[in-house]
Amino acid sequence: MNSLLELDDIQSGVLRPRPAPYVATYIALRIDDRIAGRELMSRVSKVVTSAANPNSPLADTWVSVAVTYQGLKALGVPQVSLDSFSWEFRQGMAARARELGDVGSSSPEHWEEPLGTPDVHVVLVAVSPDEAQLEASLARARNTYQQMKGIKAIWRQNCHALPNEKEPFGYRDGISHPAIEGSGIPGSNPREEPLRAGEFVLGYPDELGGIQKTEPEVLGRNGTYVVFRKLHQRVAEFRRYLKSNSNSPDDEELLAAKMMGRWRSGAPLALCPFHDDPELGVDPLRNNDFLFKADDPSGLKTPGGSHIRRTNPRDASIAGVARIHRMIRRGTAYGPLLPEGVIDDDGADRGLMFAFVGAHIGRQFEFVQSQWINDGVFFGAGSDKDPIIGSSDGAGSFTVPRKPVRKRCQGIPQFVVTRGGEYCFMPGLKALRWLADLQT
């Protein structure tokens, strides 16, 4: 089978990096009438931007559409076709919450309605470099559903990316992304071999030689699974923890860097372990150009338990094969930033809309979430969790390797709370038209 990706049939949101700075909006829709839902698929197929033509005027302004399992059912997709999708997708995120560590304050009963309910059928995402272009893009999308009976918008989340590309905790975000064979889009780490296309897009061979397909094949080909999660960030609590476990402002920044694996500028500890280097942090040719195994096997620079080393161990010695758990990850900030230096919670809702893109929800997103983020066995750290996004309960711990004596941070609270999410499928453009042409 030809592994060259059919970019003109793949939604831009699957492969194309987002512009910087940018604004984005997520809109959830409910389908109350099957015929209207199919007409919606027909209309959005003409609005969605493909991954081809990166130099076109619309390359930085695009609309993507994703459908939940309940949405496919609402469209009248035959059961034999529904059964050909992954079982994690069919169960949905709320049913998988415990496996993901979404317990306590992150459990589905506390989620923002209607996230995690059968009412969410379609998720529209619009991304643009500025508000004016976003509104123009949204206007095209709105025309697909606002005048239609049987389609109702039930949820919206506005997001933004700052010019410095930092997220609410203050770290530069969106630095690391893999290269995908046949996409023509380079990865951010020149030392990482491109991954097989089937790791991210259905219908192509993956790293294990398998090909994910649906029944019929046109429904799945050039599509992908997308996981959306609204993650509330307890910024004030994070700042208080850094302050109470440090002896000076410089010590706070070092601890923050050790927990993340990068300085807040984006500069990696792997390349500047003793001090920040803001110029390195903003340099896309250098800020992700590193590995772990040869230069830092014991984690003296980048702790094994740090966020970036957990979520992408690269060549580090771990249990398992890191490449088959690689994923495209995107985060988009929402809510007002907490002013610098403030350590008291102002009650505002702020955080990230997280998006995972990949062909294997189970062995990519769910595996990383359960085995790498919320456990430490894979690199010999027992039950320790990710110090930034792990589902800690106030008794979390984090080890900073150093000589002659390691530093052990105790009592880590939960800094990130899940406010809701959905497992979605982002069809190819031909598949959108297939959905529109359903007759039963």
N, C-alpha and C positions, 0 to 999 in steps of 0.2 A: 504493500500500500504506500502511496506517495505521502511522505511526511511533511511536505511543504504545506504550511498552513494556508487555508482559504480565507485570507484576511477580510475579503469583501463580504463574507457571510458570518463573521464574528463581531459581536458588539464591541465597540471601542473601549467600554468600561472594563472589559476582560483583560486587555493587554497593555493599553496605552497608559503611561504614567500621567498623573494629573499635572496641570500647569501650576506654577507657583508665582505669586499667591493665587488663591482661588476661593470661590464660594460654592456651596453645594446645598441641595435640598433633597430630602427623602420624603416621598409621599406614598402612603399605603392606601390601596383601594380595595373595596369589597364589590364582588360581582353578584348582583341580585337577580340577574336575568341572563341565561346562557347565551341567547342570541346577541344581546348587547355586549357580553364579554368577548364573543368572537369578533364582533365589529371593532371592539377596542384593540384586539390583537392586529387586525388589518390596518387600523390607523396608526398604531405605534410602530408597525414595521416600516412605515414611510417616514417616521420621525427619528427613529433610532439611528445613531451614527455608527458606521462600521469601523473596524480597525485599519482599513486600507486608507490610502491617501493621507498620510500624516501631515502633509504640507498644505492641505486644503484650508480655506477660511474657517471651517467648522471644527478643525482638528482639536482646538483647545476648548471648544464649547460643545458638549454632547449630552444626550439623553440616553439612559440605559433603562431596560425594563426586565424585571425578574418576576417569576411566578412561584408561589408556594405549592405544595402538594394539594392543599385544599383548593387552591386556585385552579389547578389542572382538573380537579374533580368538578369544580363549578363550571368549567368550560365544556364539560362532557367528554373528556378524554376517555377512551375505552379502558376497561379494567386491565386488559392484557398489556396495554401501554403503561399504565400507572405502575403495574407490578414490575416493570423493567427498570425503574429508577432505583437508586440505592436505598437500602432499608432505613438508613439514618435520616435521609431526606423524607421518606414516607412517614416516619415517626414524628418528626418535627423537633425543634429545639426544646420546647417546654417539656416534652416527654423524656428528653435526654439530659435534663438539668442536673441531676445528681452526678452523672458521669462527668459532667463538665465542671463540677465544683460549685454550681449555682445553688447553694444552700443558705440557710439563715436569711440575712437581709437581701441576698441575691436570688432567693428562690422565686419561682414563677408567681406565687400568690402576691408578691410585692411588686410585680412588674407593672410598668406603665401601660394602661389599657390603650388599644386592644392588642398589644404585642403578645405573642404567644397563644393567641386564641384562634379558633377556626375562621374568624371573620377576615383575617388578613389574607388576601388572595393575590394581589399584585403590588410590587414595590417599584415605583418610578424613581430614578436618581438623575438629577440634573447637575452638571458641573460646568463652571465657567470661570474665567479669570477675574470677572468683576460683576457687580450687581446688575448693571444694565444688560450685559450680554446674557446673564442668567435669566433675567425676567423675559427676555426675548425667546430664549430657549424654552422656558417654562410655558410661555404663551402657546407655543406650538404643541407642547404636551397637553396643556389644559384643554385645548380645542378637541383633543381626542376623547375626553370624557365628560366635560362639564355640561355639555348640551345633550348628553345621552341619558335616557332613563334606564335604570337598571345598573348603573355604575355609581358608586358613592365613595368620595374621599373621606377616610376615617381617621387619618393621623398624618402629621407632618413634623419634620425636624429640620430646622435651618442650621447649617454648619458653615464654618469658615476656616481658612488657613491664613495665618499671619505672614507678612513678608519674610520674617525670619524662620518660618516653618516650624515653630515650636508648639508643643501641646501644653495643656494646663499645668502640668508639673514643672514645665520650664525646659524640657529637653527638645532639641531639634529632632524632628520626626520624619519618617518617610525616606530614610537613607538607603536601606537595603532592599533590593529586589533582584530576582534571578533572571538569567538569560534563558530564553525558550527557543529550542530548535525550530527553525522555519519562520520565526516571527520577524526577523530583521531588527529586533529591538535589543540593544546590548544590555547585559546585566550590570549591576553596580560594582561587582567584584571581579576584576580581570583574572583572578586566580581560580574562579569557580567555572567548571565546565558547564556549558549550556545543558539544561535538562530536556529530556524527551518531551515532545509536545503533549503527549497523552497524560502527563502529570497534571495538566491544567485545562486541556480541551478534550471533550469527548470525541471519539472517532479516530484517534491516532494512537500509535504504540506508546506505552509509558515505560518507566525505568525497569519494570519487571517483565516487559514484553507483552503485557496484556493490552487489550483495547476495550474501553468502556463504550457500550452501545445501548440503544433503547429499541423498542419495538413500536413503530417502524424506525429504521435507522435515521431517517431524516429528522425525526423529532429531537434526537439527542446530538446529532453531529454538529460540530462547531459551537456547541453550547458548553456551559460549565456550571458547577455549583457555586453559589455565593452565600456566605454566612454573614448576616447583618447582626450586630450587637450594639445596643446603647449602653455605654459604660460610664457611670458617674464616678468622678474622681474627687476624693477627699483631700483637696490640696492643702488646706490648713493643717490637717492631721499629719500629712506627710512632712510638712515644714517643721512642725513641732517635734516629730520623731527625730529628724535630722539634728535639730538644735539640742535636744536632750541627750543625744548620743555622740556629741562632738564637743571639742574644747575651744573651738574658734570658728569664725566664718570660713576660713580656708579648709579646716577639718570637715565642716559640713559639706563643702563642695566635693571634697575627696570621697566622703562616704556616699554622697549622691552618685558620683561617678562609678564607684565600686558596685553599687546596687544595680545600676543600669548597664555598666560596661562601656559607657561613653561619658565624656564630660557633657555638660548641658549644651555646649556649642555644637555638638555632634562629633567632635574629635574623639577617636577611639582610644581607650586605654592601651590597646595593643600597640599603638604607634607613639603614644606620648603618655606613659604611665605615671609620671611624677607631677605634671603640670598641664593645664589646658593649653590648647593651641587653636584659637578661633579661626585662623586662616585655614588650617587643615580641616576644621569642622565644616566649612562651607565649600570645600573643594571636592566636587563630585568625582574627580579622577583619582583622588587619594583617600578620601574619608571612609572607604569600605574595602580598601586594598590590603587585606591581611588574612592570615590563617592563625590557628592556635597550636597545633600539635608540635611543630619543630621549635617554635620560639617561646612557647609559654605552656608547657604541658601541665604544670602544677597550679596554674592560675594565679601566679604572683602578680601578673599585670592585670589580666581580666579574670576575676573569680569565676570558677565553674558554675556557681549559683547565681551569677549576674543575669539580668534579663536577656541581654542580647546573646549570651553564650548558651542559655537554656533554649531559647526559641530557634536558634540556628547554630548548633555546635560546630559547624564547618567540618574541619578535619580532626577535631579533638577526639581522643579515645573515649568512646562511650559504648554502652550496650546497644547494639543495633546498627542500622545503616542510616545515616542522617539524610541522604539524598531522597529517600522515598517518603520522607516526612516534610519536605520543603514545600513552602506555600507562598503565594502572593498575598501580602498583607497590606492593607491600607487603613489609615486612621484619619478621621476628619474631626476637628475640634468643634464643640458647640458650647454655648453659654459664655458669659463674661469672664475675663481673666480675673483672678484674685490679685489685687495690687501687690507689688513687690514688698516684701517685709512683713506683710500681715500674717499673723499666725492664729487668728480667731476666725472661725467659720462664719461667713456672712449669710448662710442659708441659700445661696444661689445654686441653681443646678448647672453644673459645668462638667465637661468630660470629653469623651471621644465617641463618635460613631465608627465602630470597627467593621471592616469588611475583609473577609477571607475569600480568596478566589482559588479554586482547584477542582480537579476531577474526582477526588477521593475525600469526602467529608470525614470518613472514619479514620483512615491512616494518615491523614494530613491534619486537619483542624482538631478533631477530637483526640487524636493521639498526642499531639503537642500540648493541648490543654490539660489532659488528664495525667500524662506520663512525664512530661518535661516541665510544665508550669506548676502543677500541683503535687509533684513528687520529686524526689532527688535520687532515687535508686539508680537511675540510668548512668550517673557519673559518680556514685559512691557517697551520696550525701543523705542517705536515709530518707526521712519524711519531710525534709526541708522543702519549702515552696519558693516560688519566684518572689523576691522581696518587694517587687513593684506591683504586680498584678495577681499574685497568688491569692487563693481563697483562705487567707489566714483568719484566725479567730481571736487574735490578741496574744497568742502564744507562739507566734512564728519566730523563726531564727534564721540567721544568715551569717556565713563564715567568710571573713576576708583573709585569705592566706597571706602571710608575711613572715619575715624572719627578724628576730629569733622566735617570736611568739605570735600566733595567729590572733586575729580579733574576732570575737564571737558576739554578734548583735542578737539580743533576745527581745521577746515581747513585741514582735512586729505586728501591728494591727492590720486590718484589711483596708487598703488604700483605694481599691477600685471595687465598686458595687455594680452588678448587672441590673439594669433597669428594663431589660427586655431584649428580644431578638427573634429572628426567623431564619429557618433554612429555606433557601430559594434555589430555583434553577433559572439560569439566564440563557434563554434559547438563542440559537443562531437566527439570522434574518429569514432564512427559508423555513425554519421551524415555526416562526411567528406566523408566517403565511399559511403553514399547514394547520396551525391551530385555528386560524381565521376561517379556513375552508371546511372545518368539521361539519358534518351533516346530521349526525344522530342526536 
